[in-house]
Amino acid sequence: MHLPISISLLTLLPDLFGFSTEVLAKKSCRVQPGDPGFPSVQQWSQLSAQVGGRLVQVVPSAKFCHSLPAGNCTQDQWTSTTFRSTIPGAMDAYNWEQDYSSNPPSLCFQNGTTCDQGNVPLYAINASSGFDIQAGVKFAAKHNLRVAIKASGHDYLGRSTAKNSLLLWTRNLRNISFTGHFVRGGKDYGSAVTVGSGAPLNAIYTATKAVGKMFVGGTAATVVAAGGYVQGAGHSAFSPLLGLAADNALEFQVVVASGDIKTANEFENPDLFYALRGGGAGSWGVIISATLRTYPIFNATQHVVVVFAPTNASIGTIMTLHAKHIFDWDSKRAGQYFYAINGGSQGNFAAFSTYFPNSTADDAAAAMKPLLDDVQAMNFTILSQNTTVALANDLVFSPDDQLGVDAILGSRLIPADAYRNDPVSIGNSYTKLLELGAAQIIGHLVAGGKVAENANIDSAVNPKWRTAKAHVVAAVGWGDSTPLSVVEFIKESMTNQAVPILANMTGQADSGAYSNEADVREPNFQTTFFGGGARYQKLLQVKRKYDPNDLFIVAAGVGSEDWDAAGLCRVH
Ligand SMILES: Cc1cc2nc3c(=O)[nH]c(=O)nc-3n(C[C@H](O)[C@H](O)[C@H](O)COP(=O)(O)OP(=O)(O)OC[C@H]3O[C@@H](n4cnc5c(N)ncnc54)[C@H](O)[C@@H]3O)c2cc1C
């Protein structure tokens, strides 16, 4: 019989070749502290010397704060993403720094008296050049180390931190340069900006404004355009006018798993170029810089209105009205963030922040009027309403983001057809999500228009973006004192209850989601984030070509199904 023969052979093999089954098993795991083969102090010192002393030991953000002269961070520092981005071990949603599942849990809370390392990397290379990244990649590959890549630490899926890893930290790669004519393969793509993979959005908005240009970026201060943002797709309030960030990416410089720097564009390494535009953050290599299309600067009007919605049912009613009016702004190519905020005993709020490119304040107010008339006709109170006219860059510029929280997300790309066919069901879903305990439901009208028109671009962008009208996110948070069993309950509720409600909103059996703002436990992420089927197979092929040993594994990323949740041991 086949089976007993295999077993007897396996038991003999270790003796024959001089190593034990334990070592064989370990071979499929990353090398961790205490394992044979973990780099010695001397080897770490050599790496440090190679990168000019920029190898640093990493600690959780709370421990970093305790080490400051004041003995702690101020609350303003703790919640400032600009401040947090200077801490190598910090994640903005710092629940990702915790290892809730180890036994005992390995935790480090904001004002905790004890502090364990959790899921925070061991060492980081604070890179100042592509060479530093190359050195780190080669060192990690040679010693079979777990690698994490981080630019800002914004990631809502925790993909920029990893237990027992070497962190390749690109925050200080901040170059920004412009060209009037980006030419490759004899093709002139027009004006473009090349940004380092540490340059935050607010720095790029400032720089583009100074040269009379605009680019496709998000509404955030410290999100890094050439980091996770563009690899996920990258949406903007101006996407209905200009497309997604990935649609506007022209070239990348990337350190791949071999340690080589590759140029990826339409002509050179086009398969890598395909994957880097929408194929998911952190799975392909370490981006050093990206070149993004720029546009002549333009004015826009931001219209913000806040509505009081006493009950969860009233949020549902308002969001049904909104769903009926969501096509009102198409001709203006407006983008919009629309919020349902759970105010608890104070009642709820709905808010709509709409960006009208090349429009006056009067145009914007007129475009919003039909929705607001309907809202008032239902006796809801408008608490405030205002408009700001400014350069587009200034409207989406933000000096800082406020985080430093424990939070997770779940999301879906809601097709235009769902809004057309069943606005009432969309409104009802909002009520259900609030009743489930969602703190906020954040809608992003950042699709349609140019995003739909760009369906012909051959990239890994989830095709659901091309038929979507909006990206809707449910957010839930908790405090450090929340019992761990409740934290787990919250996570399970997100995956098993909130996300199915969002999926139901789509009216599709194979609904899609934006991989950068989503539930990391998404059960069928290959389809939900990346389109599944042949599209996912193509991404796997690119992965095998450029990263044959899976050096760059992130949760719910391409190839991650072969690894355990921590990315430390192969499961297949
Ligand atoms: C306040 C806030 C506002 C946001 N606004 C928007 C928005 O308007 N539009 C939008 O589309 N998204 C938005 N996002 C989501 C954002 O796109 C994601 O959080 C994204 O992952 C951030 O990328 P990052 O590189 O800045 O973050 P990080 O946490 O540093 O990294 C995120 C992922 O990218 C990988 N990565 C980082 N740097 C590199 C690199 N150099 N090379 C390869 N991989 C790298 C990491 O490994 C990780 O997987 C927002 C997030 C926050 C917190």
The ligand as an SDF file (V2000), in Angstrom:
LIG
                    3D

 53 58  0  0  0  0  0  0  0  0999 V2000
   -6.6930   58.7710    7.8190 C   0  0  0  0  0  0  0  0  0  0  0  0
   -6.7110   57.9000    6.6020 C   0  0  0  0  0  0  0  0  0  0  0  0
   -7.1970   58.4050    5.4150 C   0  0  0  0  0  0  0  0  0  0  0  0
   -7.1980   57.6180    4.2710 C   0  0  0  0  0  0  0  0  0  0  0  0
   -7.6690   58.1530    3.1150 N   0  0  0  0  0  0  0  0  0  0  0  0
   -7.6470   57.4170    1.9910 C   0  0  0  0  0  0  0  0  0  0  0  0
   -8.1000   57.9690    0.7620 C   0  0  0  0  0  0  0  0  0  0  0  0
   -8.5300   59.1190    0.6990 O   0  0  0  0  0  0  0  0  0  0  0  0
   -8.0490   57.1860   -0.3380 N   0  0  0  0  0  0  0  0  0  0  0  0
   -7.5870   55.9050   -0.2930 C   0  0  0  0  0  0  0  0  0  0  0  0
   -7.5670   55.2430   -1.3280 O   0  0  0  0  0  0  0  0  0  0  0  0
   -7.1660   55.3570    0.8510 N   0  0  0  0  0  0  0  0  0  0  0  0
   -7.1830   56.0840    1.9890 C   0  0  0  0  0  0  0  0  0  0  0  0
   -6.7480   55.5290    3.1510 N   0  0  0  0  0  0  0  0  0  0  0  0
   -6.3140   54.1330    3.1600 C   0  0  0  0  0  0  0  0  0  0  0  0
   -4.8860   54.0030    2.6580 C   0  0  0  0  0  0  0  0  0  0  0  0
   -4.8840   53.9250    1.2550 O   0  0  0  0  0  0  0  0  0  0  0  0
   -4.2770   52.7350    3.2310 C   0  0  0  0  0  0  0  0  0  0  0  0
   -4.2490   52.8050    4.6330 O   0  0  0  0  0  0  0  0  0  0  0  0
   -2.9000   52.4740    2.6800 C   0  0  0  0  0  0  0  0  0  0  0  0
   -2.5500   51.1440    2.9790 O   0  0  0  0  0  0  0  0  0  0  0  0
   -1.8710   53.4230    3.2620 C   0  0  0  0  0  0  0  0  0  0  0  0
   -0.6340   53.1910    2.6740 O   0  0  0  0  0  0  0  0  0  0  0  0
    0.6860   53.6250    3.4470 P   0  0  0  0  0  0  0  0  0  0  0  0
    1.8380   53.1170    2.6680 O   0  0  0  0  0  0  0  0  0  0  0  0
    0.6100   55.0440    3.7670 O   0  0  0  0  0  0  0  0  0  0  0  0
    0.5160   52.8120    4.8110 O   0  0  0  0  0  0  0  0  0  0  0  0
    1.4280   51.6930    5.4930 P   0  0  0  0  0  0  0  0  0  0  0  0
    0.6710   51.2490    6.6920 O   0  0  0  0  0  0  0  0  0  0  0  0
    2.7960   52.1590    5.7100 O   0  0  0  0  0  0  0  0  0  0  0  0
    1.4750   50.5320    4.4250 O   0  0  0  0  0  0  0  0  0  0  0  0
    0.2840   49.9610    3.9350 C   0  0  0  0  0  0  0  0  0  0  0  0
    0.6030   48.7460    3.0900 C   0  0  0  0  0  0  0  0  0  0  0  0
    1.4830   49.1200    2.0340 O   0  0  0  0  0  0  0  0  0  0  0  0
    2.7130   48.4070    2.1110 C   0  0  0  0  0  0  0  0  0  0  0  0
    3.7790   49.3510    1.8050 N   0  0  0  0  0  0  0  0  0  0  0  0
    4.0480   50.5160    2.4360 C   0  0  0  0  0  0  0  0  0  0  0  0
    5.1140   51.0930    1.8740 N   0  0  0  0  0  0  0  0  0  0  0  0
    5.5220   50.2840    0.8720 C   0  0  0  0  0  0  0  0  0  0  0  0
    6.5830   50.3340   -0.0670 C   0  0  0  0  0  0  0  0  0  0  0  0
    7.4500   51.3420   -0.0760 N   0  0  0  0  0  0  0  0  0  0  0  0
    6.7150   49.3200   -0.9410 N   0  0  0  0  0  0  0  0  0  0  0  0
    5.8560   48.2750   -0.9350 C   0  0  0  0  0  0  0  0  0  0  0  0
    4.8410   48.1800   -0.0650 N   0  0  0  0  0  0  0  0  0  0  0  0
    4.6740   49.1770    0.8280 C   0  0  0  0  0  0  0  0  0  0  0  0
    2.7820   47.8940    3.5390 C   0  0  0  0  0  0  0  0  0  0  0  0
    3.5450   46.7220    3.6290 O   0  0  0  0  0  0  0  0  0  0  0  0
    1.3230   47.6280    3.8340 C   0  0  0  0  0  0  0  0  0  0  0  0
    0.9700   46.3930    3.2670 O   0  0  0  0  0  0  0  0  0  0  0  0
   -6.7330   56.2850    4.3180 C   0  0  0  0  0  0  0  0  0  0  0  0
   -6.2460   55.7670    5.5180 C   0  0  0  0  0  0  0  0  0  0  0  0
   -6.2400   56.5550    6.6490 C   0  0  0  0  0  0  0  0  0  0  0  0
   -5.7160   55.9790    7.9220 C   0  0  0  0  0  0  0  0  0  0  0  0
  1  2  1  0
  2  3  1  0
  2 52  2  0
  3  4  2  0
  4  5  1  0
  4 50  1  0
  5  6  2  0
  6  7  1  0
  6 13  1  0
  7  8  2  0
  7  9  1  0
  9 10  1  0
 10 11  2  0
 10 12  1  0
 12 13  2  0
 13 14  1  0
 14 15  1  0
 14 50  1  0
 15 16  1  0
 16 17  1  0
 16 18  1  0
 18 19  1  0
 18 20  1  0
 20 21  1  0
 20 22  1  0
 22 23  1  0
 23 24  1  0
 24 25  2  0
 24 26  1  0
 24 27  1  0
 27 28  1  0
 28 29  2  0
 28 30  1  0
 28 31  1  0
 31 32  1  0
 32 33  1  0
 33 34  1  0
 33 48  1  0
 34 35  1  0
 35 36  1  0
 35 46  1  0
 36 37  1  0
 36 45  1  0
 37 38  2  0
 38 39  1  0
 39 40  1  0
 39 45  2  0
 40 41  1  0
 40 42  2  0
 42 43  1  0
 43 44  2  0
 44 45  1  0
 46 47  1  0
 46 48  1  0
 48 49  1  0
 50 51  2  0
 51 52  1  0
 52 53  1  0
M  END
$$$$
